[in-house]
Amino acid sequence: MNKQEEVKFTQSGFLKIDGKKRVSVRFERGSDIAEGMLPPGKITKNHGFSDKEVAGLEIYLEMNCDEIYKKAKEIGKFTNLL
């Protein structure tokens, strides 16, 4: 029986890149890593995820972008306290 490993998602707060607000995201599964940015919600670096899985990760980003932006704002408030 194959046991799928859990995919771990992490994100940054808002970053200023080329004068625009962006959020860096990262998916990890064992030694597999995929990284991307919101916007545009595309995976820009991938090691180990299949093309089909990357497409699924990009759909996840699209479907959850409001929540990701909300958390990025919260992260920013926390880091400003430090």
mmCIF file of the N, C-alpha and C atoms, coordinates in Angstrom:
data_MODEL
# 
_entry.id   MODEL 
# 
loop_
_atom_site.group_PDB 
_atom_site.id 
_atom_site.type_symbol 
_atom_site.label_atom_id 
_atom_site.label_alt_id 
_atom_site.label_comp_id 
_atom_site.label_asym_id 
_atom_site.label_entity_id 
_atom_site.label_seq_id 
_atom_site.pdbx_PDB_ins_code 
_atom_site.Cartn_x 
_atom_site.Cartn_y 
_atom_site.Cartn_z 
_atom_site.occupancy 
_atom_site.B_iso_or_equiv 
_atom_site.pdbx_formal_charge 
_atom_site.auth_seq_id 
_atom_site.auth_comp_id 
_atom_site.auth_asym_id 
_atom_site.auth_atom_id 
_atom_site.pdbx_PDB_model_num 
ATOM 1   N N  . MET A 1 1  ? 0.835  -1.184 0.000   1.00 0.00 ? 1  MET A N  1 
ATOM 2   C CA . MET A 1 1  ? 0.000  0.000  0.000   1.00 0.00 ? 1  MET A CA 1 
ATOM 3   C C  . MET A 1 1  ? 0.880  1.248  0.000   1.00 0.00 ? 1  MET A C  1 
ATOM 4   N N  . ASN A 1 2  ? 0.587  2.186  -0.903  1.00 0.00 ? 2  ASN A N  1 
ATOM 5   C CA . ASN A 1 2  ? 1.325  3.443  -0.964  1.00 0.00 ? 2  ASN A CA 1 
ATOM 6   C C  . ASN A 1 2  ? 0.724  4.451  -0.003  1.00 0.00 ? 2  ASN A C  1 
ATOM 7   N N  . LYS A 1 3  ? 1.564  5.039  0.792   1.00 0.00 ? 3  LYS A N  1 
ATOM 8   C CA . LYS A 1 3  ? 1.119  6.077  1.710   1.00 0.00 ? 3  LYS A CA 1 
ATOM 9   C C  . LYS A 1 3  ? 1.591  7.415  1.169   1.00 0.00 ? 3  LYS A C  1 
ATOM 10  N N  . GLN A 1 4  ? 0.664  8.310  0.829   1.00 0.00 ? 4  GLN A N  1 
ATOM 11  C CA . GLN A 1 4  ? 1.044  9.621  0.342   1.00 0.00 ? 4  GLN A CA 1 
ATOM 12  C C  . GLN A 1 4  ? 1.523  10.470 1.507   1.00 0.00 ? 4  GLN A C  1 
ATOM 13  N N  . GLU A 1 5  ? 2.594  11.202 1.252   1.00 0.00 ? 5  GLU A N  1 
ATOM 14  C CA . GLU A 1 5  ? 3.103  12.114 2.262   1.00 0.00 ? 5  GLU A CA 1 
ATOM 15  C C  . GLU A 1 5  ? 2.286  13.393 2.258   1.00 0.00 ? 5  GLU A C  1 
ATOM 16  N N  . GLU A 1 6  ? 2.200  14.000 3.410   1.00 0.00 ? 6  GLU A N  1 
ATOM 17  C CA . GLU A 1 6  ? 1.498  15.272 3.553   1.00 0.00 ? 6  GLU A CA 1 
ATOM 18  C C  . GLU A 1 6  ? 2.271  16.374 2.850   1.00 0.00 ? 6  GLU A C  1 
ATOM 19  N N  . VAL A 1 7  ? 1.549  17.290 2.224   1.00 0.00 ? 7  VAL A N  1 
ATOM 20  C CA . VAL A 1 7  ? 2.164  18.462 1.595   1.00 0.00 ? 7  VAL A CA 1 
ATOM 21  C C  . VAL A 1 7  ? 2.065  19.609 2.580   1.00 0.00 ? 7  VAL A C  1 
ATOM 22  N N  . LYS A 1 8  ? 3.202  20.211 2.887   1.00 0.00 ? 8  LYS A N  1 
ATOM 23  C CA . LYS A 1 8  ? 3.269  21.326 3.821   1.00 0.00 ? 8  LYS A CA 1 
ATOM 24  C C  . LYS A 1 8  ? 3.277  22.633 3.021   1.00 0.00 ? 8  LYS A C  1 
ATOM 25  N N  . PHE A 1 9  ? 2.443  23.583 3.432   1.00 0.00 ? 9  PHE A N  1 
ATOM 26  C CA . PHE A 1 9  ? 2.343  24.883 2.771   1.00 0.00 ? 9  PHE A CA 1 
ATOM 27  C C  . PHE A 1 9  ? 2.852  25.961 3.710   1.00 0.00 ? 9  PHE A C  1 
ATOM 28  N N  . THR A 1 10 ? 3.729  26.824 3.216   1.00 0.00 ? 10 THR A N  1 
ATOM 29  C CA . THR A 1 10 ? 4.178  27.987 3.976   1.00 0.00 ? 10 THR A CA 1 
ATOM 30  C C  . THR A 1 10 ? 4.101  29.206 3.066   1.00 0.00 ? 10 THR A C  1 
ATOM 31  N N  . GLN A 1 11 ? 4.024  30.366 3.697   1.00 0.00 ? 11 GLN A N  1 
ATOM 32  C CA . GLN A 1 11 ? 3.915  31.602 2.928   1.00 0.00 ? 11 GLN A CA 1 
ATOM 33  C C  . GLN A 1 11 ? 4.607  32.729 3.663   1.00 0.00 ? 11 GLN A C  1 
ATOM 34  N N  . SER A 1 12 ? 4.906  33.777 2.912   1.00 0.00 ? 12 SER A N  1 
ATOM 35  C CA . SER A 1 12 ? 5.481  34.987 3.495   1.00 0.00 ? 12 SER A CA 1 
ATOM 36  C C  . SER A 1 12 ? 4.366  35.978 3.790   1.00 0.00 ? 12 SER A C  1 
ATOM 37  N N  . GLY A 1 13 ? 4.754  37.069 4.409   1.00 0.00 ? 13 GLY A N  1 
ATOM 38  C CA . GLY A 1 13 ? 3.874  38.229 4.459   1.00 0.00 ? 13 GLY A CA 1 
ATOM 39  C C  . GLY A 1 13 ? 3.995  38.930 3.109   1.00 0.00 ? 13 GLY A C  1 
ATOM 40  N N  . PHE A 1 14 ? 3.468  40.139 3.008   1.00 0.00 ? 14 PHE A N  1 
ATOM 41  C CA . PHE A 1 14 ? 3.586  40.871 1.748   1.00 0.00 ? 14 PHE A CA 1 
ATOM 42  C C  . PHE A 1 14 ? 5.034  41.305 1.530   1.00 0.00 ? 14 PHE A C  1 
ATOM 43  N N  . LEU A 1 15 ? 5.501  41.105 0.313   1.00 0.00 ? 15 LEU A N  1 
ATOM 44  C CA . LEU A 1 15 ? 6.831  41.525 -0.109  1.00 0.00 ? 15 LEU A CA 1 
ATOM 45  C C  . LEU A 1 15 ? 6.667  42.568 -1.211  1.00 0.00 ? 15 LEU A C  1 
ATOM 46  N N  . LYS A 1 16 ? 7.570  43.521 -1.284  1.00 0.00 ? 16 LYS A N  1 
ATOM 47  C CA . LYS A 1 16 ? 7.542  44.504 -2.363  1.00 0.00 ? 16 LYS A CA 1 
ATOM 48  C C  . LYS A 1 16 ? 8.541  44.045 -3.424  1.00 0.00 ? 16 LYS A C  1 
ATOM 49  N N  . ILE A 1 17 ? 8.033  43.614 -4.575  1.00 0.00 ? 17 ILE A N  1 
ATOM 50  C CA . ILE A 1 17 ? 8.879  43.134 -5.667  1.00 0.00 ? 17 ILE A CA 1 
ATOM 51  C C  . ILE A 1 17 ? 8.499  43.913 -6.917  1.00 0.00 ? 17 ILE A C  1 
ATOM 52  N N  . ASP A 1 18 ? 9.467  44.580 -7.500  1.00 0.00 ? 18 ASP A N  1 
ATOM 53  C CA . ASP A 1 18 ? 9.233  45.416 -8.682  1.00 0.00 ? 18 ASP A CA 1 
ATOM 54  C C  . ASP A 1 18 ? 8.113  46.422 -8.433  1.00 0.00 ? 18 ASP A C  1 
ATOM 55  N N  . GLY A 1 19 ? 8.051  46.959 -7.218  1.00 0.00 ? 19 GLY A N  1 
ATOM 56  C CA . GLY A 1 19 ? 7.064  47.964 -6.879  1.00 0.00 ? 19 GLY A CA 1 
ATOM 57  C C  . GLY A 1 19 ? 5.663  47.429 -6.638  1.00 0.00 ? 19 GLY A C  1 
ATOM 58  N N  . LYS A 1 20 ? 5.499  46.104 -6.622  1.00 0.00 ? 20 LYS A N  1 
ATOM 59  C CA . LYS A 1 20 ? 4.183  45.504 -6.427  1.00 0.00 ? 20 LYS A CA 1 
ATOM 60  C C  . LYS A 1 20 ? 4.196  44.608 -5.195  1.00 0.00 ? 20 LYS A C  1 
ATOM 61  N N  . LYS A 1 21 ? 3.039  44.527 -4.531  1.00 0.00 ? 21 LYS A N  1 
ATOM 62  C CA . LYS A 1 21 ? 2.907  43.632 -3.381  1.00 0.00 ? 21 LYS A CA 1 
ATOM 63  C C  . LYS A 1 21 ? 2.765  42.201 -3.875  1.00 0.00 ? 21 LYS A C  1 
ATOM 64  N N  . ARG A 1 22 ? 3.574  41.312 -3.313  1.00 0.00 ? 22 ARG A N  1 
ATOM 65  C CA . ARG A 1 22 ? 3.541  39.895 -3.675  1.00 0.00 ? 22 ARG A CA 1 
ATOM 66  C C  . ARG A 1 22 ? 3.611  39.063 -2.400  1.00 0.00 ? 22 ARG A C  1 
ATOM 67  N N  . VAL A 1 23 ? 3.186  37.809 -2.508  1.00 0.00 ? 23 VAL A N  1 
ATOM 68  C CA . VAL A 1 23 ? 3.305  36.847 -1.418  1.00 0.00 ? 23 VAL A CA 1 
ATOM 69  C C  . VAL A 1 23 ? 4.055  35.640 -1.974  1.00 0.00 ? 23 VAL A C  1 
ATOM 70  N N  . SER A 1 24 ? 5.130  35.269 -1.318  1.00 0.00 ? 24 SER A N  1 
ATOM 71  C CA . SER A 1 24 ? 5.895  34.084 -1.696  1.00 0.00 ? 24 SER A CA 1 
ATOM 72  C C  . SER A 1 24 ? 5.269  32.859 -1.033  1.00 0.00 ? 24 SER A C  1 
ATOM 73  N N  . VAL A 1 25 ? 5.115  31.786 -1.811  1.00 0.00 ? 25 VAL A N  1 
ATOM 74  C CA . VAL A 1 25 ? 4.526  30.559 -1.276  1.00 0.00 ? 25 VAL A CA 1 
ATOM 75  C C  . VAL A 1 25 ? 5.450  29.374 -1.551  1.00 0.00 ? 25 VAL A C  1 
ATOM 76  N N  . ARG A 1 26 ? 5.332  28.358 -0.698  1.00 0.00 ? 26 ARG A N  1 
ATOM 77  C CA . ARG A 1 26 ? 6.184  27.170 -0.840  1.00 0.00 ? 26 ARG A CA 1 
ATOM 78  C C  . ARG A 1 26 ? 5.393  25.936 -0.416  1.00 0.00 ? 26 ARG A C  1 
ATOM 79  N N  . PHE A 1 27 ? 5.494  24.899 -1.225  1.00 0.00 ? 27 PHE A N  1 
ATOM 80  C CA . PHE A 1 27 ? 4.904  23.602 -0.928  1.00 0.00 ? 27 PHE A CA 1 
ATOM 81  C C  . PHE A 1 27 ? 6.042  22.606 -0.760  1.00 0.00 ? 27 PHE A C  1 
ATOM 82  N N  . GLU A 1 28 ? 5.984  21.787 0.289   1.00 0.00 ? 28 GLU A N  1 
ATOM 83  C CA . GLU A 1 28 ? 7.011  20.773 0.532   1.00 0.00 ? 28 GLU A CA 1 
ATOM 84  C C  . GLU A 1 28 ? 6.344  19.434 0.805   1.00 0.00 ? 28 GLU A C  1 
ATOM 85  N N  . ARG A 1 29 ? 6.938  18.386 0.245   1.00 0.00 ? 29 ARG A N  1 
ATOM 86  C CA . ARG A 1 29 ? 6.497  17.011 0.479   1.00 0.00 ? 29 ARG A CA 1 
ATOM 87  C C  . ARG A 1 29 ? 7.763  16.163 0.480   1.00 0.00 ? 29 ARG A C  1 
ATOM 88  N N  . GLY A 1 30 ? 8.225  15.811 1.657   1.00 0.00 ? 30 GLY A N  1 
ATOM 89  C CA . GLY A 1 30 ? 9.494  15.099 1.731   1.00 0.00 ? 30 GLY A CA 1 
ATOM 90  C C  . GLY A 1 30 ? 10.586 15.972 1.134   1.00 0.00 ? 30 GLY A C  1 
ATOM 91  N N  . SER A 1 31 ? 11.268 15.472 0.093   1.00 0.00 ? 31 SER A N  1 
ATOM 92  C CA . SER A 1 31 ? 12.317 16.256 -0.564  1.00 0.00 ? 31 SER A CA 1 
ATOM 93  C C  . SER A 1 31 ? 11.791 17.036 -1.768  1.00 0.00 ? 31 SER A C  1 
ATOM 94  N N  . ASP A 1 32 ? 10.493 16.927 -2.064  1.00 0.00 ? 32 ASP A N  1 
ATOM 95  C CA . ASP A 1 32 ? 9.891  17.659 -3.174  1.00 0.00 ? 32 ASP A CA 1 
ATOM 96  C C  . ASP A 1 32 ? 9.552  19.078 -2.734  1.00 0.00 ? 32 ASP A C  1 
ATOM 97  N N  . ILE A 1 33 ? 9.884  20.054 -3.587  1.00 0.00 ? 33 ILE A N  1 
ATOM 98  C CA . ILE A 1 33 ? 9.657  21.459 -3.262  1.00 0.00 ? 33 ILE A CA 1 
ATOM 99  C C  . ILE A 1 33 ? 9.104  22.175 -4.485  1.00 0.00 ? 33 ILE A C  1 
ATOM 100 N N  . ALA A 1 34 ? 8.080  22.988 -4.268  1.00 0.00 ? 34 ALA A N  1 
ATOM 101 C CA . ALA A 1 34 ? 7.544  23.861 -5.314  1.00 0.00 ? 34 ALA A CA 1 
ATOM 102 C C  . ALA A 1 34 ? 7.365  25.247 -4.702  1.00 0.00 ? 34 ALA A C  1 
ATOM 103 N N  . GLU A 1 35 ? 7.819  26.269 -5.424  1.00 0.00 ? 35 GLU A N  1 
ATOM 104 C CA . GLU A 1 35 ? 7.718  27.640 -4.945  1.00 0.00 ? 35 GLU A CA 1 
ATOM 105 C C  . GLU A 1 35 ? 7.026  28.495 -5.989  1.00 0.00 ? 35 GLU A C  1 
ATOM 106 N N  . GLY A 1 36 ? 6.312  29.519 -5.527  1.00 0.00 ? 36 GLY A N  1 
ATOM 107 C CA . GLY A 1 36 ? 5.626  30.412 -6.444  1.00 0.00 ? 36 GLY A CA 1 
ATOM 108 C C  . GLY A 1 36 ? 5.335  31.743 -5.804  1.00 0.00 ? 36 GLY A C  1 
ATOM 109 N N  . MET A 1 37 ? 4.576  32.565 -6.543  1.00 0.00 ? 37 MET A N  1 
ATOM 110 C CA . MET A 1 37 ? 4.218  33.913 -6.101  1.00 0.00 ? 37 MET A CA 1 
ATOM 111 C C  . MET A 1 37 ? 2.745  34.168 -6.366  1.00 0.00 ? 37 MET A C  1 
ATOM 112 N N  . LEU A 1 38 ? 2.168  34.966 -5.490  1.00 0.00 ? 38 LEU A N  1 
ATOM 113 C CA . LEU A 1 38 ? 0.834  35.529 -5.702  1.00 0.00 ? 38 LEU A CA 1 
ATOM 114 C C  . LEU A 1 38 ? 0.973  37.033 -5.739  1.00 0.00 ? 38 LEU A C  1 
ATOM 115 N N  . PRO A 1 39 ? 0.339  37.755 -6.601  1.00 0.00 ? 39 PRO A N  1 
ATOM 116 C CA . PRO A 1 39 ? -0.013 37.245 -7.901  1.00 0.00 ? 39 PRO A CA 1 
ATOM 117 C C  . PRO A 1 39 ? 1.246  36.908 -8.694  1.00 0.00 ? 39 PRO A C  1 
ATOM 118 N N  . PRO A 1 40 ? 1.188  36.114 -9.674  1.00 0.00 ? 40 PRO A N  1 
ATOM 119 C CA . PRO A 1 40 ? 0.047  35.672 -10.459 1.00 0.00 ? 40 PRO A CA 1 
ATOM 120 C C  . PRO A 1 40 ? -0.508 34.315 -10.057 1.00 0.00 ? 40 PRO A C  1 
ATOM 121 N N  . GLY A 1 41 ? 0.026  33.674 -9.027  1.00 0.00 ? 41 GLY A N  1 
ATOM 122 C CA . GLY A 1 41 ? -0.481 32.361 -8.631  1.00 0.00 ? 41 GLY A CA 1 
ATOM 123 C C  . GLY A 1 41 ? 0.111  31.235 -9.438  1.00 0.00 ? 41 GLY A C  1 
ATOM 124 N N  . LYS A 1 42 ? 1.347  31.429 -9.870  1.00 0.00 ? 42 LYS A N  1 
ATOM 125 C CA . LYS A 1 42 ? 2.042  30.420 -10.675 1.00 0.00 ? 42 LYS A CA 1 
ATOM 126 C C  . LYS A 1 42 ? 3.224  29.858 -9.896  1.00 0.00 ? 42 LYS A C  1 
ATOM 127 N N  . ILE A 1 43 ? 3.482  28.569 -10.103 1.00 0.00 ? 43 ILE A N  1 
ATOM 128 C CA . ILE A 1 43 ? 4.665  27.928 -9.527  1.00 0.00 ? 43 ILE A CA 1 
ATOM 129 C C  . ILE A 1 43 ? 5.849  28.290 -10.424 1.00 0.00 ? 43 ILE A C  1 
ATOM 130 N N  . THR A 1 44 ? 6.897  28.847 -9.812  1.00 0.00 ? 44 THR A N  1 
ATOM 131 C CA . THR A 1 44 ? 8.058  29.295 -10.580 1.00 0.00 ? 44 THR A CA 1 
ATOM 132 C C  . THR A 1 44 ? 9.270  28.375 -10.427 1.00 0.00 ? 44 THR A C  1 
ATOM 133 N N  . LYS A 1 45 ? 9.298  27.597 -9.357  1.00 0.00 ? 45 LYS A N  1 
ATOM 134 C CA . LYS A 1 45 ? 10.385 26.633 -9.135  1.00 0.00 ? 45 LYS A CA 1 
ATOM 135 C C  . LYS A 1 45 ? 9.761  25.320 -8.703  1.00 0.00 ? 45 LYS A C  1 
ATOM 136 N N  . ASN A 1 46 ? 10.262 24.225 -9.254  1.00 0.00 ? 46 ASN A N  1 
ATOM 137 C CA . ASN A 1 46 ? 9.706  22.924 -8.919  1.00 0.00 ? 46 ASN A CA 1 
ATOM 138 C C  . ASN A 1 46 ? 10.809 21.868 -8.929  1.00 0.00 ? 46 ASN A C  1 
ATOM 139 N N  . HIS A 1 47 ? 10.824 21.072 -7.891  1.00 0.00 ? 47 HIS A N  1 
ATOM 140 C CA . HIS A 1 47 ? 11.721 19.927 -7.833  1.00 0.00 ? 47 HIS A CA 1 
ATOM 141 C C  . HIS A 1 47 ? 10.946 18.761 -7.220  1.00 0.00 ? 47 HIS A C  1 
ATOM 142 N N  . GLY A 1 48 ? 10.500 17.846 -8.071  1.00 0.00 ? 48 GLY A N  1 
ATOM 143 C CA . GLY A 1 48 ? 9.886  16.628 -7.574  1.00 0.00 ? 48 GLY A CA 1 
ATOM 144 C C  . GLY A 1 48 ? 8.388  16.489 -7.757  1.00 0.00 ? 48 GLY A C  1 
ATOM 145 N N  . PHE A 1 49 ? 7.665  17.588 -7.940  1.00 0.00 ? 49 PHE A N  1 
ATOM 146 C CA . PHE A 1 49 ? 6.237  17.493 -8.193  1.00 0.00 ? 49 PHE A CA 1 
ATOM 147 C C  . PHE A 1 49 ? 6.012  17.263 -9.685  1.00 0.00 ? 49 PHE A C  1 
ATOM 148 N N  . SER A 1 50 ? 5.032  16.427 -10.039 1.00 0.00 ? 50 SER A N  1 
ATOM 149 C CA . SER A 1 50 ? 4.717  16.188 -11.447 1.00 0.00 ? 50 SER A CA 1 
ATOM 150 C C  . SER A 1 50 ? 4.016  17.415 -12.033 1.00 0.00 ? 50 SER A C  1 
ATOM 151 N N  . ASP A 1 51 ? 3.953  17.483 -13.368 1.00 0.00 ? 51 ASP A N  1 
ATOM 152 C CA . ASP A 1 51 ? 3.251  18.586 -14.024 1.00 0.00 ? 51 ASP A CA 1 
ATOM 153 C C  . ASP A 1 51 ? 1.793  18.656 -13.574 1.00 0.00 ? 51 ASP A C  1 
ATOM 154 N N  . LYS A 1 52 ? 1.169  17.492 -13.421 1.00 0.00 ? 52 LYS A N  1 
ATOM 155 C CA . LYS A 1 52 ? -0.228 17.436 -12.972 1.00 0.00 ? 52 LYS A CA 1 
ATOM 156 C C  . LYS A 1 52 ? -0.349 17.974 -11.549 1.00 0.00 ? 52 LYS A C  1 
ATOM 157 N N  . GLU A 1 53 ? 0.590  17.635 -10.691 1.00 0.00 ? 53 GLU A N  1 
ATOM 158 C CA . GLU A 1 53 ? 0.568  18.126 -9.312  1.00 0.00 ? 53 GLU A CA 1 
ATOM 159 C C  . GLU A 1 53 ? 0.787  19.635 -9.270  1.00 0.00 ? 53 GLU A C  1 
ATOM 160 N N  . VAL A 1 54 ? 1.706  20.144 -10.099 1.00 0.00 ? 54 VAL A N  1 
ATOM 161 C CA . VAL A 1 54 ? 1.952  21.589 -10.160 1.00 0.00 ? 54 VAL A CA 1 
ATOM 162 C C  . VAL A 1 54 ? 0.674  22.307 -10.583 1.00 0.00 ? 54 VAL A C  1 
ATOM 163 N N  . ALA A 1 55 ? -0.026 21.765 -11.564 1.00 0.00 ? 55 ALA A N  1 
ATOM 164 C CA . ALA A 1 55 ? -1.297 22.360 -11.992 1.00 0.00 ? 55 ALA A CA 1 
ATOM 165 C C  . ALA A 1 55 ? -2.284 22.390 -10.826 1.00 0.00 ? 55 ALA A C  1 
ATOM 166 N N  . GLY A 1 56 ? -2.310 21.344 -10.021 1.00 0.00 ? 56 GLY A N  1 
ATOM 167 C CA . GLY A 1 56 ? -3.176 21.295 -8.847  1.00 0.00 ? 56 GLY A CA 1 
ATOM 168 C C  . GLY A 1 56 ? -2.778 22.321 -7.799  1.00 0.00 ? 56 GLY A C  1 
ATOM 169 N N  . LEU A 1 57 ? -1.470 22.519 -7.611  1.00 0.00 ? 57 LEU A N  1 
ATOM 170 C CA . LEU A 1 57 ? -0.998 23.525 -6.657  1.00 0.00 ? 57 LEU A CA 1 
ATOM 171 C C  . LEU A 1 57 ? -1.402 24.923 -7.113  1.00 0.00 ? 57 LEU A C  1 
ATOM 172 N N  . GLU A 1 58 ? -1.322 25.180 -8.411  1.00 0.00 ? 58 GLU A N  1 
ATOM 173 C CA . GLU A 1 58 ? -1.714 26.486 -8.941  1.00 0.00 ? 58 GLU A CA 1 
ATOM 174 C C  . GLU A 1 58 ? -3.219 26.712 -8.785  1.00 0.00 ? 58 GLU A C  1 
ATOM 175 N N  . ILE A 1 59 ? -4.011 25.663 -8.945  1.00 0.00 ? 59 ILE A N  1 
ATOM 176 C CA . ILE A 1 59 ? -5.453 25.776 -8.698  1.00 0.00 ? 59 ILE A CA 1 
ATOM 177 C C  . ILE A 1 59 ? -5.701 26.079 -7.228  1.00 0.00 ? 59 ILE A C  1 
ATOM 178 N N  . TYR A 1 60 ? -4.947 25.414 -6.342  1.00 0.00 ? 60 TYR A N  1 
ATOM 179 C CA . TYR A 1 60 ? -5.056 25.686 -4.903  1.00 0.00 ? 60 TYR A CA 1 
ATOM 180 C C  . TYR A 1 60 ? -4.793 27.165 -4.628  1.00 0.00 ? 60 TYR A C  1 
ATOM 181 N N  . LEU A 1 61 ? -3.730 27.720 -5.220  1.00 0.00 ? 61 LEU A N  1 
ATOM 182 C CA . LEU A 1 61 ? -3.407 29.131 -5.011  1.00 0.00 ? 61 LEU A CA 1 
ATOM 183 C C  . LEU A 1 61 ? -4.544 30.028 -5.488  1.00 0.00 ? 61 LEU A C  1 
ATOM 184 N N  . GLU A 1 62 ? -5.091 29.717 -6.650  1.00 0.00 ? 62 GLU A N  1 
ATOM 185 C CA . GLU A 1 62 ? -6.189 30.510 -7.205  1.00 0.00 ? 62 GLU A CA 1 
ATOM 186 C C  . GLU A 1 62 ? -7.424 30.449 -6.304  1.00 0.00 ? 62 GLU A C  1 
ATOM 187 N N  . MET A 1 63 ? -7.752 29.264 -5.838  1.00 0.00 ? 63 MET A N  1 
ATOM 188 C CA . MET A 1 63 ? -8.964 29.077 -5.039  1.00 0.00 ? 63 MET A CA 1 
ATOM 189 C C  . MET A 1 63 ? -8.829 29.641 -3.617  1.00 0.00 ? 63 MET A C  1 
ATOM 190 N N  . ASN A 1 64 ? -7.602 29.780 -3.132  1.00 0.00 ? 64 ASN A N  1 
ATOM 191 C CA . ASN A 1 64 ? -7.376 30.208 -1.749  1.00 0.00 ? 64 ASN A CA 1 
ATOM 192 C C  . ASN A 1 64 ? -6.652 31.541 -1.636  1.00 0.00 ? 64 ASN A C  1 
ATOM 193 N N  . CYS A 1 65 ? -6.572 32.302 -2.727  1.00 0.00 ? 65 CYS A N  1 
ATOM 194 C CA . CYS A 1 65 ? -5.785 33.536 -2.706  1.00 0.00 ? 65 CYS A CA 1 
ATOM 195 C C  . CYS A 1 65 ? -6.299 34.541 -1.673  1.00 0.00 ? 65 CYS A C  1 
ATOM 196 N N  . ASP A 1 66 ? -7.605 34.654 -1.479  1.00 0.00 ? 66 ASP A N  1 
ATOM 197 C CA . ASP A 1 66 ? -8.124 35.608 -0.484  1.00 0.00 ? 66 ASP A CA 1 
ATOM 198 C C  . ASP A 1 66 ? -7.623 35.264 0.918   1.00 0.00 ? 66 ASP A C  1 
ATOM 199 N N  . GLU A 1 67 ? -7.654 33.994 1.265   1.00 0.00 ? 67 GLU A N  1 
ATOM 200 C CA . GLU A 1 67 ? -7.189 33.560 2.587   1.00 0.00 ? 67 GLU A CA 1 
ATOM 201 C C  . GLU A 1 67 ? -5.671 33.747 2.724   1.00 0.00 ? 67 GLU A C  1 
ATOM 202 N N  . ILE A 1 68 ? -4.944 33.478 1.650   1.00 0.00 ? 68 ILE A N  1 
ATOM 203 C CA . ILE A 1 68 ? -3.487 33.650 1.659   1.00 0.00 ? 68 ILE A CA 1 
ATOM 204 C C  . ILE A 1 68 ? -3.135 35.121 1.851   1.00 0.00 ? 68 ILE A C  1 
ATOM 205 N N  . TYR A 1 69 ? -3.838 36.023 1.151   1.00 0.00 ? 69 TYR A N  1 
ATOM 206 C CA . TYR A 1 69 ? -3.598 37.463 1.326   1.00 0.00 ? 69 TYR A CA 1 
ATOM 207 C C  . TYR A 1 69 ? -3.945 37.904 2.745   1.00 0.00 ? 69 TYR A C  1 
ATOM 208 N N  . LYS A 1 70 ? -5.017 37.362 3.299   1.00 0.00 ? 70 LYS A N  1 
ATOM 209 C CA . LYS A 1 70 ? -5.419 37.701 4.670   1.00 0.00 ? 70 LYS A CA 1 
ATOM 210 C C  . LYS A 1 70 ? -4.316 37.307 5.652   1.00 0.00 ? 70 LYS A C  1 
ATOM 211 N N  . LYS A 1 71 ? -3.764 36.105 5.484   1.00 0.00 ? 71 LYS A N  1 
ATOM 212 C CA . LYS A 1 71 ? -2.689 35.653 6.371   1.00 0.00 ? 71 LYS A CA 1 
ATOM 213 C C  . LYS A 1 71 ? -1.420 36.480 6.165   1.00 0.00 ? 71 LYS A C  1 
ATOM 214 N N  . ALA A 1 72 ? -1.150 36.884 4.925   1.00 0.00 ? 72 ALA A N  1 
ATOM 215 C CA . ALA A 1 72 ? 0.023  37.721 4.641   1.00 0.00 ? 72 ALA A CA 1 
ATOM 216 C C  . ALA A 1 72 ? -0.089 39.053 5.377   1.00 0.00 ? 72 ALA A C  1 
ATOM 217 N N  . LYS A 1 73 ? -1.291 39.597 5.418   1.00 0.00 ? 73 LYS A N  1 
ATOM 218 C CA . LYS A 1 73 ? -1.517 40.849 6.137   1.00 0.00 ? 73 LYS A CA 1 
ATOM 219 C C  . LYS A 1 73 ? -1.271 40.653 7.631   1.00 0.00 ? 73 LYS A C  1 
ATOM 220 N N  . GLU A 1 74 ? -1.739 39.532 8.185   1.00 0.00 ? 74 GLU A N  1 
ATOM 221 C CA . GLU A 1 74 ? -1.521 39.220 9.601   1.00 0.00 ? 74 GLU A CA 1 
ATOM 222 C C  . GLU A 1 74 ? -0.036 39.053 9.902   1.00 0.00 ? 74 GLU A C  1 
ATOM 223 N N  . ILE A 1 75 ? 0.676  38.383 9.009   1.00 0.00 ? 75 ILE A N  1 
ATOM 224 C CA . ILE A 1 75 ? 2.124  38.205 9.188   1.00 0.00 ? 75 ILE A CA 1 
ATOM 225 C C  . ILE A 1 75 ? 2.812  39.548 9.220   1.00 0.00 ? 75 ILE A C  1 
ATOM 226 N N  . GLY A 1 76 ? 2.392  40.453 8.335   1.00 0.00 ? 76 GLY A N  1 
ATOM 227 C CA . GLY A 1 76 ? 2.973  41.798 8.291   1.00 0.00 ? 76 GLY A CA 1 
ATOM 228 C C  . GLY A 1 76 ? 2.758  42.562 9.570   1.00 0.00 ? 76 GLY A C  1 
ATOM 229 N N  . LYS A 1 77 ? 1.566  42.447 10.167  1.00 0.00 ? 77 LYS A N  1 
ATOM 230 C CA . LYS A 1 77 ? 1.289  43.121 11.441  1.00 0.00 ? 77 LYS A CA 1 
ATOM 231 C C  . LYS A 1 77 ? 2.197  42.579 12.531  1.00 0.00 ? 77 LYS A C  1 
ATOM 232 N N  . PHE A 1 78 ? 2.409  41.268 12.544  1.00 0.00 ? 78 PHE A N  1 
ATOM 233 C CA . PHE A 1 78 ? 3.256  40.654 13.553  1.00 0.00 ? 78 PHE A CA 1 
ATOM 234 C C  . PHE A 1 78 ? 4.712  41.095 13.404  1.00 0.00 ? 78 PHE A C  1 
ATOM 235 N N  . THR A 1 79 ? 5.222  41.080 12.177  1.00 0.00 ? 79 THR A N  1 
ATOM 236 C CA . THR A 1 79 ? 6.640  41.431 11.976  1.00 0.00 ? 79 THR A CA 1 
ATOM 237 C C  . THR A 1 79 ? 6.884  42.907 12.242  1.00 0.00 ? 79 THR A C  1 
ATOM 238 N N  . ASN A 1 80 ? 5.875  43.768 12.067  1.00 0.00 ? 80 ASN A N  1 
ATOM 239 C CA . ASN A 1 80 ? 6.034  45.190 12.369  1.00 0.00 ? 80 ASN A CA 1 
ATOM 240 C C  . ASN A 1 80 ? 6.161  45.430 13.872  1.00 0.00 ? 80 ASN A C  1 
ATOM 241 N N  . LEU A 1 81 ? 5.654  44.507 14.689  1.00 0.00 ? 81 LEU A N  1 
ATOM 242 C CA . LEU A 1 81 ? 5.791  44.629 16.142  1.00 0.00 ? 81 LEU A CA 1 
ATOM 243 C C  . LEU A 1 81 ? 7.205  44.398 16.587  1.00 0.00 ? 81 LEU A C  1 
ATOM 244 N N  . LEU A 1 82 ? 7.951  43.597 15.831  1.00 0.00 ? 82 LEU A N  1 
ATOM 245 C CA . LEU A 1 82 ? 9.313  43.272 16.204  1.00 0.00 ? 82 LEU A CA 1 
ATOM 246 C C  . LEU A 1 82 ? 10.185 44.414 15.823  1.00 0.00 ? 82 LEU A C  1 
# 
